[in-house]
């Protein structure tokens, strides 16, 4: 639990780079914080730019792809 608390502060101070490891799993994703509670200021900016029409073709991983990658990472250590 303490680890999640620290990550939230790192995410705030680094504009979401605390979740950068997610970028390595989903290289094409515009969002590093993949869960609702993962603060990602960079994503908020990209989302705003998309809403006002300045960013297009913004990509995010599907729920199926996230689930598949989570199982792949679990099987890696067996």
URJO-V166666 format. One record per pair of residues at least 12 apart in sequence whose C-alpha atoms are under 7 Angstrom apart, sorted by sequence separation. I is the first residue (numbers start at 0). J is the second residue. D is the distance in Angstrom with one decimal. If there is no record, write none. Layout:
i & j & d
I & J & D
I & J & D
This chain:
i & j & d
19 & 31 & 5.7
30 & 42 & 5.1
18 & 31 & 5.4
29 & 42 & 6.6
18 & 32 & 5.5
15 & 31 & 6.7
15 & 32 & 6.7
15 & 38 & 5.9
15 & 39 & 3.8
14 & 39 & 5.8
15 & 40 & 5.5
14 & 40 & 4.6
15 & 41 & 6.2
11 & 38 & 6.6
14 & 41 & 5.7
10 & 38 & 5.8
29 & 57 & 6.4
10 & 39 & 6.4
29 & 58 & 5.9
30 & 59 & 6.7
7 & 37 & 7.0
28 & 58 & 5.3
29 & 59 & 6.2
7 & 38 & 6.6
27 & 58 & 6.4
28 & 59 & 4.6
28 & 60 & 6.2
25 & 60 & 6.8
